[in-house]
Amino acid sequence: MASTVRFDDLPRLERLALAARRCGGGILAQAAPRLPCGGTELSGYRDYAAGDDYRQIDWSVCARHDELRVRQFAVQRDCRVHLLLDASASMGLGTPVARFTLAARIAAALGYVALDQQAELTLLTFSDRLEQPIGPLRGKGRAGALLRELARLAPGRGGTNLRRAAERFARHRRGGPRHVVVISDLGEAEASCAGLDVLRLAGCSPRVVHIHDPREAGEVAPGDLELVDVESGDLWQVTITRAHLRRYGELLAEQRELPRRYCRKWRVPYVRAGLDLPEQRVLQEVIRTRSRFA
């Protein structure tokens, strides 16, 4: 498989990192509790209220505006970002580019943004199992290592089982807050939602990038067909009617919408990345998707 990430992508990745900084971190933004004191960075002001520490009043603001305003500070917390990249067999499908090609480029963009934000970055691929992690990496100086690792990756032969991968991830996770970005076609929608449940209950903050192939519905004529499951290798000889095709379209639409509804219900940042859209537009939409915590 040809490399999906090239070193000449670095200038574009730098522009995406700048866009993420301008929108407050985008999809990787983390909750920053505001405290009246004890933080490391001034994050803003609020009106003075009875019981506030008078030492936190900004008297220069009071002199200019004749208002009592209290300084607020944000706590800088160590952030860990894990990218869970789907490398199942179905990710090798897709036109005009393979799903895995787009997913790897999204992983490169998100990984670069995480390194730019001084987060600790770990990349893991999964199919019906979780592979060994790449990293942790920290600092933009490790961007080359990230791109080299992504360039050698390719989709495998297994199916998609985010729940099993999430369970193994949760068992081996270290303490502390972390973002887990799932980049997948979410082929098994119910199992994928169950996997997101596992991540949430393990104390992680999941985000979802849903790789969407609009041609998956396809133009299939009724008749005798031979179907091959790309993940299991199973083969069926079937007769397809127009009623079957209509029902297939309905079920496919339901499967596509299930992860979106789940993420809306549980306030999980979600973005759909279509193979039919220009790559730069997809990357910008992914990076700029606002976290519910931003």
N, C-alpha and C positions, 0 to 999 in steps of 0.2 A: 504493500500500500504506500502511495506517495505521501510525503510529509504534508501534514495538515497545517503546520505552523511554520512560518519562515522568519528568519532573522530580520528581513527587511520590513517586518511588521512593527518593529520597535517605535518608529516615529508615530505611527497611528495609535499604538498602545499608550504612548505618552499623552497624546491629545485626549484619549478616553479617560485617562487618570485625571487630567485637568478638568474635564467635564464633571467627573464624579466629585472632585473637590468643590466645584462651584455649586453643586446641588446638595451639599452637606453630606456626601458619602454615598448617595444613591441607594442602591439595593443592599449595600454592605453597611449602611449607617447603623449605629448601635445606640441604644438608650443611654443617655448621659444624665444621671440624676443631678438636679440643681440643688445646691446646698448654700446656706447663708455664709458659711465659712468652711475652711478646711480643704477646699478644692485647689486645683493647680492652675486653672485658667478662668479668667473673668468671662462669663457667658451672657451677662445682661444685668438689668435692674428691675426692681419692682417697688411698688409703693410701700412705705414704712407702715407697719401695723403695731398695735400695742403688744408689748412683749418681745419685740425684735431687739437684737443686740445693737445698741446705739453706735458701737464702734464700727459697724458695717455701713453706716450712713455715708454716702459720698457727698461731702460738704461742698465740693466744687459744683456739683450738679444743683445742690440746694441754692447756692449763691447765684447761679445763672437763671434758674427757673422758679425759684421760690417754692420748691417742692422737696419733701423728704423722700429720698430714694435710697433703697438698700441694695448694695452690691450682691450679686449671685455668682457662684463659682461652679464650674463643671469638674467632675472627677475624671481624671485620665485613667482608664482601666486597660489592662493588658487584654488585647483582643486576639482570639484565635479563629481563623477561617479555615474550614474544611470544604473542599470541592469534591462532591461525589459525582463522578462522571460515568454515565451509563455506557458500558462497552459490550452490551449484549448483541446477539446476531442481528436483531432487527435494526440496530443503529447503522448497519452497513447498507441499508436500503435508502431510497430517496432520489429525487431529481429536482432541480438540475445538479445539486451536489448531494452527497451522502449525508444522512443525519449526523453521523459521527464527525464528519468534517466540520460542519457548522458547530456542533457541540464542543469540539476541541478548540476551535477559535474563540468561542464564548468563554471557555475555561481559561484560555490564555489572557483574554481581556480582564476577566474578573480576578485572576491571579495577580496580574500586574497591578491592578488597582489596589488589591489587598497589600501587596508589598510596598506600594507607594504610601499607603496609610500606616506603615510600620506594624502591620498585623503579622502574626505567626501563621504561615500558610502551609497547609498539607493537602496533597492531591491523592485521591483514591479512586480507582475504577471498580465497577461492580457489574455483575450480570446476575446469575443465580447464587453468587457468593461475592464476598468482599475481598479484593486483592490487597497485597501489601502496600502500605502508604509510601508516597514519595514526599520526602521532607521530614520534619518541618523546615521551611525556608523563611528567612526574614531579611528585609531590605531589598531595595531595587537592584543591588549588585547580584542578586540571585535570579534575576529575571531570565538570564541566558540559560541557567540550569533548568528552569521551568519549561522554557520553550523547547529545549532539547528533549526533555522527557516526553512532552506532548507529541513531538514529531515522530517518536518511535512507537507510539501507541496505535492500536488498531482494534476494531471490534472483534470479539471472539465468536464462539459457537453456542454459548449458553442462552437461556431465557432471561427475562427481566424479573427479579424478585427483590424489590426495594425493602420489603419488610425483613427478609432474612439478612440483608446487608446492614440495615439499620440496627437490628438486634445485636449483630456482632460488633458493630461500631460502638453501640451504647455500652457493651460489656467491657470494652477496652479503653474507653475514654478517660482522660485525665480530668482533674477538677478544674473549675473555672468556667466563665462564660465563653460561649463559642457560637459562631455562625456556621451553619451547614447548608451549603448551596447544592441542591440536587439538579443536575443537568441531564435530562432524560426525555425519551418519547413517551414515558409512562404507559407502556404497552399494556400492562395489567393494572388498570385504574384502581380497582378495589385494594389490591395488595400495595399499590403505591401510597394510597391514603393511609393504610394501616402502618406503612413504614414511616410516614410523617407523624403519625400518632406516637410511635416508638421514640422518635427524635424529640418531640415536644415533651413527652413525659420523662425523658432522660435529662431534661434541663437545657436542651439545645434550642437555638433559635433558627428554625429552618427557613429557607427561601427556595423557590421553585422556578426553574427555567424549563418550560415545557416545549420540547422540540416538536414542531407541528408540520406534517407533510400533507398539504391540501390535496395532493394527487392520490392519497391513500384510498379514497373512495373509488377512484378509477372509473373508466368507461368499460364495463364488462357486459358483453352481449349474453343473453340467455342461451342455454344449451349445455352440452356435455363438456365438462372441464376437469382438468387434473390440478388439484391444489396441493401445494407443498408448504408445510409450516417451516419457515426459515429458522426458527429457534430450536425446534425439536427434531426436524428432519422428517416428520410424519407426512405421508402422502395419502391423499384421498381422491377417488374418482367419483364425481358427483354430477347430478343434473340440476342446473340452476334455472329457476323461473323468474319472471319479473317480480312476483310477490316476494321471492327470496331476496332479490336485489333491493327492493324497497325496505324490507325488514333489516337487511344488513346496514343500509344507510342510517336507519333510525338507531340501531344499536351502536354504530360507530359514533354518531353524534352524542349519544348519551355517555359513552366512554370518554370522549374528549372533554365534555363539560363537567364530569364528576370531579376531577382534581381542582378545577377552577372554583366550583361551589364549595368544596372543602376548604380551600385557602381563604375564600371570602368569609366563611363561617368562623374560622379560627384566626383570622387576621394574619395570615401568612403571606408575605410578599410573593406575588406570582406574576410572571410575564410569559407570554406565548411567543416563541420564535419560529416564524414561518420560513420554510425552505424557498418559497416563491418570492420573498422580499429581498431587496439589495442587502448584501452582507453588512455594509456600514450602517445602514438604517437599523438593522437588527441589533448590532452591537450597541449603538447609542440608546435604543429603547431599553435594552437589558441593563446597561450601566446606570441610566437615569431613573429607572423604576424606583419610586420612593418607598423606603421601608415604612411600615406603620409606626415605627418608633422615631422617625426623623422629624 
